[in-house]
Amino acid sequence: MTVRDSLDRLRSLFRVEARPDPRLTPKRRDRLREQLQECAKGLGGEVSARVRAASLGETYLQLDDAGRHEFLRLIALEFGPDPRAVERAHNAYQAAIGTPAQWDAEAELRAAMRSARIRILTQFNALPQGVKFLVDLRADLLRFLDQDRELAVLDRELAARLSAWFDVGFLELQRITWNSPATLLEKLMKYEAVHEIRSWDDLRNRLDSDRRCYAFFHPRMPMEPLIFVEIALTRGLADNVQHLLDEAAPVLDAQRAEAAIFYSISNTQPGFRGISFGNFLLKRVIDDLKRDYPRLKTFATLSPMPQFRRWLRANAQELEATASAAELRLIAEAAGEKDRSAALPAILAGDEWHRSPALADALRAPLLRVAARYLTEVKDQGRPVDPVARFHFGNGARIERLNWLADTSRKGLAQSFGLMVNYRYDPDAIEDNVEAYVRDGRIDEAPEIKRLRKEAQRAATTGTG
């Protein structure tokens, strides 16, 4: 449900008439400012607060993007702390340091620093759909923030408030099955962000007896999953997502499974950007699976590399640097290019290379090497540039294996030339890996990954000839 989807519910609950004009006219802006001031002052009792919140929510939902942007700017710029009150409280605190009055002065300084912005937004909590409204409102805020940095102060306050309201201690882990309510299953299909759910049969296959799906829910949003993970119970480490999602594949007896493959983790609410639930979700799910299936020995992902192709197209020299002269000749010959230097850019820009067995074979070793380097060595501010790798390393995973042509869908080829990664979660090593990664950026790598990186380094050192 988006912020716009909340409109009918708010109308039915509070019987507010729709306003056909989506613009924030000067007259409406003045009235809106008055309403916001009333909210900031907290005038009246609980009923008055609910009526004001419903009216403000109705106003916001009726506005176009320009009006919503102005609505948020009013809150951000006109309802911060009073600078004069902050100065007085700060001076009083400085004067009171070391005296019995210090702690009262500190409390008064904190009160002076408290923003009226959050007092306004918190009033939406009183509405049945108010929490969801605020989550969707932040999604709008994040869109506007890219072009209007003055909204950053409001975003920081709202993000902090949402983090407190959605603390993992308040979240409920639930398993989603084929018998879950149809509305929830529809949302699963809608929110799946990694591998599109193509049909109800596809969804049924993903919820079969050898599959698991878990989601985090908040009590105030009982039918809105915040994040969900899809899992396949298998005999070994999965290396191809098409095989994993094959509806015609035989169903494995879950009690005989030895591996749990996390093949899709989807955040569902754009308004939670920067607020992570994934690390808690994975740990809770691993604990549940270990309890239910004692034979499970391997907990791993089959993960995409969503930005690899874009990065490599911008850094084509990286592929050439990790290939030998013989490999480059084979690539050019397989591509039908006499000019070796022209072969790689043409291949990287095309979409049909994987249909040629000779060209795919020639590209395999160099692409695997450069992918290993990309995941472990290419960094931004000291952390891997790949967002999925960054997430899993930060949660204590080890990079286990790279899988060639593991996702030959259009999306998979466009993102990563079909490559996918297994990140392995060893329950006994997770905490040590997290500590090493946070402390000094060290990444736990399987021998195969280390070998690929050494080959890449050797090729770059000796040159391609």
N, C-alpha and C positions, 0 to 999 in steps of 0.2 A: 504494500500500500504506500503510495507516494503522498506528499503533503497535500496535493490536490484531491486525492481520494478521500481525505478526511472530511471534505466539505459537506456531503450529504448527511453524515452522522452528526456533525455539529448542528446543522439546520434542524434535523429531526429532534435533537435533544433540547434545543433552546428556542426553536421556532423563530429563527432569525430570517427575515426576508432577504432573498438574493439581490445584490446590486448589479445591474447589467453593465455599468461602466467600470472597466478594469483599470482606469487611470487614477493616479493619486493627484487629484486636482488640488489647487491651493486651499479651497474650502475644506476638503476632506483631510488635507495635511494638517490644518489647524485643529480640526476635531480630533484627529489621531494623536496629536501632541498632547491635547488635554486628557485624553484617555490614558496615555502612557504616564502622564504626571499623576493621575489619580491612582494608577497601579503602583507607581513608585512610592507614593505616600501611604499606600495600604489603607485607604479610606473605607469605612464600613466593615461589615462582618464577613463571614464565610460566603453567604449567599451573594453579597455584592461582588466579592472577588470572583466567584464563578461566572456571574453575569458579565462582568468586565472582560474576563478571559475569553468567554464565548464570543463576545462582540469583537474583541481584537482578533481572535482567530478567524472569524468570518471575514473581517476586513482584509486580513492578510491573504486568505485563500482566494478572494475575489480579485486581487490585484494582478496586473501583468508583471513581467520581470522587472521593468523599470520601477514600478510602484513598490514591489517587494524590496528591491535594492534600496530605495529611499526609506522605506519602513525600517530596515535594519540599520541604515546610517543614522537615523534619528536616535535609535536606542544606543548605538555605539558612541556617538559624539556628544549627545546631550544628557546622558544619564550616568556619567562616570562619577567618581568621588569629587567632592567640592575641594578644589585646591587650597582655599583659605582655611577650611576646617582641618585639612591634613597638615597644613603648616602650623596651625595653632597646637594641634595635638602632638606634632613632632617636637615642637619647642618645649611643651610641657613635659614630654617624656625625657628629653635630654636633661632638663632641669631636675627631674626626679630620680635620675639614675643614682643608685647607691643609698637611696632613702626608702623608708617604709611605703612611700607613695608610688614607688616605681611600677609596681604590678598593676595598680589601678590606671596609671598613666599609659602603660602598655596596652591595656584593654581598650582604653579610649582611642589610642592611635589605631588599633585594629578596626574599631568601629568606624572611625573616620575614613579609613582606606576602603571600607566595604562599598562595593558599587551598587547603585540602584538598578543596574541592568539585570542582574540576576534576580532581584526582587520582582521585577516585571515578568521575566520568563518563567520563574518558578510557579507563578500563579496558574499557568497552564496545567500543572500537575493535578489540579482539582478536577479537570475534565476527564471523562472516561477514556478518550483517545488523546489526552494531552501529552503524555510522554512520547508517543509516536509522532505527534505533531512537532515536538521540539527536535526529535531526531531528524525528521524530514526538513525542518526549518534550517538545521545546520547544514544539510546537504545543499540547500540553496545558498547559504552563506559561503560555503566553500567554493561554489561556482563563481560568486561575485568577488571573492577574495583574490582571485588570480589577477584581477584588473584594479582592485581597490584595496590597497594595503591598510587603509584607515579602519577597515573592518576587523583587523587582526586582533585588536583588544577584546572585541566581543567574542570572536572565535575562541580565544584562549579561555575566557571565562566560561563559555558554554561547554567547551570540551572538558574543562576541569569538573564542571557540574555533572556532565554525563558520565564521566569516569567514576565519580562517586556513586551516582545512582545505579550504575551498571557494574559495580564491583563484582568480581567473580564469585564472591561469597553469596551474592543474591541470585546468581544464575542457576537454572535447573538444567541438568543434562538429561535429554530424553532420546530414546531410540525411535526413529521413524520407520514404520513398516507399511506394507501394502494395505493394512487394515486401519491406518491412520485416517483422520477425516479428509475428505476429498479436497476441501479448501486448502489444507496443509500440503497435500500432494501437488496441487496446482502451483503453489508457491515454490515448492522444490523445483519443479520444472522451469518456472520463471526465473528463479534466482541462480540456477546452476551456471557458473561463470567459466568453468574450465573445459568441460566436455559437454556440449549441448545435448539435452535430452530430447530425442527426435520424436518420440511417440509415447503413448501409454504402455505399449509393449516394451519399449526400451526402459521405461521407468520400472515396470514390473520386474524386469530382469535385474535391475540394480538393487531391488529390494528382495531378491530371492533368498533361499535358505543359506546359500553360501556367500551372501553379501550382508553388509551392515551399513546403516546410516544413522549418525548421531547428530544432534543439534543442541545448541544452547538457547534457552528461552529465559525471558525476564517475566516475573509475575504480572507486570503491568502491560505486557505485550504477549499474551499467552499463545496467540496463533501466528506470531511473527518470529521465525527463527532468526537469530542474530548472526549465526555462523553455523555451517554444517559440514560434515566430512563424510565422504563415501568410501567404503572399504570393501575389498575383495578378499575372501579367505581362500588361500591357494596352497599348493604343495611346495612351492619355491618362489624365488624372487622373480617377479613379473618383468618382462622386457618389451612388451608390445601392448599398447592400449587398445588397438583394434581387436586383438585376441581377447583381452580382458573384458571388453564390452560386447563381445559376440553373443547375440541372443540365441544362436543355435548351438552354442557350446554346451557340453554336458554339465549338469549341476554337481558340484563336489559335495561329498558328505562333510559338513562343517567340522565334525568331530575328528576327521582325519587331516584337517588342515594343519600345516606347519608354519605358514606365513600369513601375516595380515598386511595387505597392500593398501595404503592410503593413496587413492588415485585422484581425488578431487577434494579440495578445501575451498569453500566459497563463502566470502563475506557477503551478506545480503543487504546491508544498510549503508549507503554512501555517507550518511551523516556520522558514522563511526570512524571515519578515516583518521588514522593516528591513534585510535584506541583499540588495542589488540586483545582478542580473546583466544586466538589460535593456539598459543602455547599451553594455556590451561586446558583447552579442549583436547589436544592430543594426549596430554598426560592422563586426563580422566578416562579417555577412551582406552588407552593402553592398559590402564589398571582394570577396567571392566572386562576387556578381552582376555587378559591373563587369568582373571577369576573364572570366566565362563569356559575358556578353552585352554586347559593346562598344557596341551601339546604344542601350542604356538611357541616357536623359538625365534622367529624373525618378525620384526616390526619395521616396515620400510615404506617409502613412498614410490610412486611412479610419477615423476613431476615434470612439468614443462619448463622450457627456458624461454620465457615470453619475449625477451628483447635481444636474443642472441643474433638472429639474422640481421636485424637493424644495425646492431653494433658492428657485425662483421662486414656489412656492406660499406660502412663508414671507415672501416679499418682493414680493407682487403689485403694490405701488405702483410698483415698478421698471418693469413693463411699461406701466402707464398713463403714467408719466413720459416714456417714450420714444416715445409715440404722439401723433400730432396729433389735434386735435378731430375732424377729418373721418374719420380712421381709427377713432377710438373710436365714432363714430356708425355707421360701416359694420359694425363688429364687433357692436354691439348689435342692429342691424337684422338681420344675418345669423343671430344667435343667437335672434332673436325676443324680445328683451328691450326693454321700453320704458325701464326704468331702466338708464341707461348704467353706473352704478356697480356694479350687481348682475351685469352681464354677465361681466366678466373673472373674478371668483371662481368663478362657475358653470362657465365654460369650463375654467379651470385644474384644477378638481376632476373634470371629466368625461373620458370616454375616446372619445367618438364625434364630436368636433368635426371631425376630419380627413375624415370621410365627407361633409361638406357642402362642395362646391367653393367656394361663396360665402364661408363662414366661414373656410375654410383660406386663401383668397386675401386676406381682410381681415386675418388674423392674421400673414401671412407677413412683411411688412416690420417690424412692431413686434417680433416674436419674434426675427428675425435681428439686429436692433439690440441688443436686450437680451442676446442670447447673446454677441455680440461684446464687450460690456462685461463680462459675467460671466467670460469666459475670460481677459481681459487686465487688468481693473481690480479685480475682487472678490478680495481677498487675505486670507490668514491668516498672521500673523507675517512679512509682507513678501513672501510667495510666493502664486501663484494658488491659490484654494481648490479648484479642480477638480483631482482627483488625476491624471487622464490628461494634462491640459495641463501640470501641474507636472513630470511625468515627461519629456515631450517637450521642453519649454523647457529643462529642466536638461541635456538631451542635445544641445542645439544646433539644434533644429528651428525653423523659421519657421511661424507660423500663416498658412496660405495661403488657405483658403476655408471658408465655412460652407455646408452642403448641406441644402436644404429637403426634408423628408419622405424622408430618405435611409434611414431604418430604420422601417418601419411595422409591424414585429412588435409583439406585446404588450409585450415587454421594452423595445424602442426607444421606444415611445410613453410608457411609464411612466417611463423614465429622463429623456428629453429632448424630449418632444413630437415625436419622430422626427428631430430634428436630428443631424447628424454633422459632423465636422471633418476637413479635410485638413491635416496637419502635414507640411511639406516639409523633407527633409534634403538640403541642398546640400553635397556633400563639401568644397567649397572654403570654405564659410562656417561649418561646424560649430564649429570651435575658437574662432573669434571670437565666435560667438553664445553659446557656453558661458561664455567669459570675461566677456562683458558681462552675462549673466544672473546669474552668481555674484557679480560685483563690485558691481553696482548694481541688479540686478533688471530690466534692460532686456530687452524682448521684441522679437524681429524679427517684423514684421507686413507682410503683403502690402497693396498699396493698397486692395483691396476691404475688408479688415478695418478699416483706418484710416477709410475712408469711412463704414462703418456706425457706428463709434464717434463720428465727428463729427456724424452725423445724430442719434444718441442724445443727445449733449451739447447740440445746438442745440434739440432738442425739450424737454429738461429746462430749458434756460435761458429759452425763450420761453413755456413753459407750454402746457398742452393746451387751455386755453379751455373 
